Amino acid sequence: MKTGNWDINVGRFFPIVLCLWTAILCLSAGRPLEAATLVPIDVEIIFLSQKVDLPPALSNIDSVPDDAGLMGARIAIGDNNTTGRFLKHKYSLIEETLAADANVAEAFARLASEGGKVFILDLPASSLDIVRNHAKAGQSLLFNTRATDDRFRSKDCHDFLLHTIPSRAMRTDSLAQYLITKRWKDWLLIVGSRPEDELFAQAIRKSAKKFGADIIKEKKWTGEHDARRTAQTEVPLFTQGIDYDVLMVADEIGDFGDYLMYRTWTPRLVAGTQGLVAKAWGRPIEQWGAAQLQERFLKESNRWMLSRDYAAWAAVRTIGEAVTRTKSGSTEEIRKFIASDKFQLAAFKGRKLSFRTWNGQLRMPVAVMSARSVVAQPPLKGYLHQRTELDTLGLDKPESSCGK
Amino acid sequence: MIKTTFSAFLFLLTFTAAATAQTAYVTNEKDDTLSVIDLTKMEVITTIEVGQRPRGVYLSPDNKTLYLCASDDDTIQEIDVETLKVRHELPSGANPETFAISADGKRIYTSNESDNVVTVIDLENRKLAGQIDVGVEPEGMAVSPDGKIVINTSETTNMAHWIDSDSLEIFDNSLVDQRPRHAEFDSEGKQLWVSAEIGGTVSVFDVKNRQEIAKIPFAIKGIHKDRVQPVGIRLSKNGRYAFIALGPANHIAVVDAKTFEVTKYILVGRRVWHMAFTPDQKKLLTTNGVSGDVTVIDVDDLKAVKSIKVGRFPWGVAIRP
């Protein structure tokens, strides 16, 4: 396990500048006024993704698109290049998708030996662990755009691992802030049988404690029946005799959560992984110019933008922003700038985003959404923090051993 | 239709009765309407239906024609201010957000936010005169008083692009803070002011060498700095003040245009984006999107004197003598 403060320089860095022409070549003569001397920079970003074998979920109305994450990265590359055109900066994306049973360590080593320095890691947690253990400090800049596991933000850290996808804790904290603001404090927690469901449940329990909700009762959903057919008879009995405000569900793959809604014994709301959800991105987000990004994404991809796409977009834009501001393609310069208080990213969330220095998490508002509307966008008014109220969501510095 | 005609008729009556009254035109983004305000009475005298999602709005230099972006109709509408009828729809390119008119009234430069281009329209023959590739999500537009330089700001590229109006080519780019929304030249064309909404700053450039000469931060007691988001900029002709609309901070910053110091914050309606002076520069109107109203500021006293209810999400405002 590697732990370390990613904002302290402990390693060697290699430039990702692949070409440096003389400045004279960049200027075209004959214009009335001439641009300042520009040094060309080529930035190569590797998008490393992996397929995952998922068991069939009972709710099969939305399948995960094959290009989830990738389309977000591609659109951000386009954005970076549109900007880069004016500065002679060029960005390219090397795309690699691994099979579910691929040797991740080997793939990563190969890409690194071919000169890969900046990685967008659209990987499941187990594969992120492999990369984390193989990446040498100082040699690469890694962006986790998929794994929401809190352990990567609390103990399983890496000096140069940044996270642009919100953690489970950020998502459940966001939900908790909203539910507590509404005074819906008594929760019934229903947890699915997969390991990720338990991790989401842990995050819910922690958020409940942090913001003052009570988990009245916890129940396990074992999924012995096809809920599509039997929910009407099963769910009322399953929720009978319990007095609660909100049914919190932990069902990450969408196996049964959707079938809890409207079927509870008493008329109660469902929140968590289904019903009212808190996510980095979703279809209803349109404020703060987000409609423009949604429109661009839809046009390019023929589907709606997912949180994984948003995280990959934000990662590639982070690199673009750092290169633009530092006018440098060196990994070290980029990393230093991202860690500095000068870094800010406008990312359609109504305020500038920056990275937490202790664990590399991109701090951001996390929208609380129903299927067709944004209900709230925590951090909400009244939740204060000495640093920034964005740090009321997710693991705060004292809760994380990263960077110590 | 009947309603509109009748309203227009009523307006004509009112207008004839007070021919000297200053008139303000406010685009209501989520109502697809234009509110017409009589500034003597300080009230809305008529509301007309315009194209979908009206945003940027300006008058022609002779004050006879009102232009507005009907973003979702992919056009700029040309409205006769006497009849309040749409005379023409101009070839603006897709999704125009806002625009600038050259001082000679011959050209419109508009930003097409989903296509990363600026479109040039020749107003004499109402034809497309060119398109210029700019950064991601272009928005703010300005033309220098001599008409030689056109500025576009791109929100995701975070630049002000300097465009030569003869060659229609970009000759320089200035990086500013995150999400630049608006650009404004001073009356002499010596300075360019650019607001960065998410960055929370306004940058001032010397037009001659395009160097940044000031970056103005804002701080309002009791409001988190991330909510202080500068958008609209208006500079008084006498060079004394800059007024900066601070979005969800619900205030207008009054800046000493000589020292670049903020001297005062004036409380207005919610989510204030754009502004316009009355032609005598004695009053300043602000569009407050979330509260759906317009605040009238007395420029001598630097005080908000009146709030006028308009439609849903007022975006821009233009004022006719």
Interface residues (C-beta under 8 A of the other chain):
Chain A: R31 P32 L33 E34 A35 A36 D79 T82 T83 R85 F86 L87 G289 Q292 E295 R296 K299 R317 E321 T324 R325 Q344 L345 A346 G350 R351 K352 T388 E389
Chain B: E113 S114 N116 D133 G135 V136 E137 S154 E155 T156 T157 N158 M159 H161 W162 D164 D166 S167 E169 I170 F171 D172 N173 L175 D177 Q178 R179 E197 I198 G199 G200 H224 D226 R227 P248
